[in-house]
Amino acid sequence: MTSNVIIRRYDRTFDLLDNDANGVLEEKDFTGLIEKIARATGVQQGSAKEEALVKEWGNCWRTLRDLADANGDGQISRQEFQQAMAAAYGDHAKLKERLAPGLEASFAAIDADDDGVATVAQFEVYLTAWGLEPAQARAARELLDSDGDGRFSCQEFVNGWTDFLLRDDAECAALLGPLN
């Protein structure tokens, strides 16, 4: 059974993904987010980074759609999203297999100079593209920059998302801003 804290994180994620605020997720919500992330982080149109973002986030959408969209209408309700997130990404093995490639593509977009390390300032830009307020993005960066040097690796980025999606405590809850 999925805990209340994790359900609230799924709800926060749903709210941020639902670009048009119509109460359901559709493929255009995912593609819209990817476009915002790519433009905000300076990823060039048609580049390998953009292709990887589109491919991997498309895979995330298809995974959720296949698990949640029983009637085939191309829409995922909040309840369906909660159930699909738990089924698709609810343990470390599933998350590593199904979501880590999308997170790695996102990290590549954040890491503008391709040195394998991103700055917390770059992460703030990424979170602002998700729809967080700048102050919320600044607060979230501490979840990844545990040593306070202003930088984090792809592994730290993936670990931060893994904690956000799987840990059943409030400590890592702020990755996508305050929970409802």
C-alpha positions, -999 to +999 in steps of 0.1 A: +000+000+000+013+034-009+017+058+020-001+092+024+032+111+020+040+093-013+004+099-026+008+136-018+040+136-038+023+119-067-005+146-064+021+174-065+038+158-095+004+154-112-005+191-106+028+202-121+025+179-151-010+190-159+001+220-180-034+230-190-050+224-156-078+203-171-076+177-144-062+149-166-028+141-180-023+138-217+007+133-239+007+170-247+013+177-210+045+156-211+057+171-244+049+206-231+070+200-201+099+187-222+097+217-244+098+240-214+127+222-198+147+222-231+141+259-237+148+269-201+181+249-199+193+260-233+190+226-251+191+233-289+162+221-310+171+190-329+201+183-308+209+148-293+200+161-259+166+172-271+161+139-289+170+120-257+146+141-236+117+135-261+124+098-263+128+091-226+100+113-214+078+098-242+087+064-227+076+076-193+043+088-207+037+055-226+045+035-194+020+055-174-006+055-202-003+017-207-008+011-169-035+037-163-056+044-194-079+014-194-105+030-217-079+042-242-090+078-243-054+091-240-061+107-206-050+098-171-070+110-141-054+118-108-064+085-092-052+066-123-019+085-121-014+075-084-020+039-092+002+039-123+030+057-105+030+030-077+028+002-103+054+017-127+079+033-103+069+021-068+102+002-060+139+007-067+141-019-094+112-006-114+123+030-110+158+022-121+145+004-152+117+027-162+124+062-149+162+065-146+167+069-183+143+099-183+161+114-153+195+109-169+182+127-200+169+155-178+202+157-161+220+160-194+198+190-202+206+206-169+244+200-174+248+226-200+286+222-204+285+184-204+311+180-176+290+155-157+282+179-129+254+204-127+251+235-106+223+243-082+216+274-103+210+251-133+188+229-112+167+259-102+162+268-138+150+232-144+126+233-115+112+267-126+105+251-160+085+224-141+064+253-127+080+259-093+083+294-080+120+306-078+120+304-039+106+269-040+133+259-066+160+274-043+147+254-013+147+222-033+183+224-044+195+215-009+180+181-014+206+173-041+236+194-029+242+176+003+278+188+008+269+225+000+294+229-028+268+242-053+272+212-076+257+177-080+262+147-102+238+127-123+238+100-096+229+126-070+201+139-092+187+104-098+190+096-061+171+128-052+142+118-075+143+083-061+141+095-026+112+119-036+092+091-052+100+062-028+110+074+007+081+075+031+091+105+052+086+142+049+124+150+048+127+148+010+092+161+002+102+195-011+119+184-044+088+197-063+078+223-038+053+221-009+029+192-008-008+198-007 
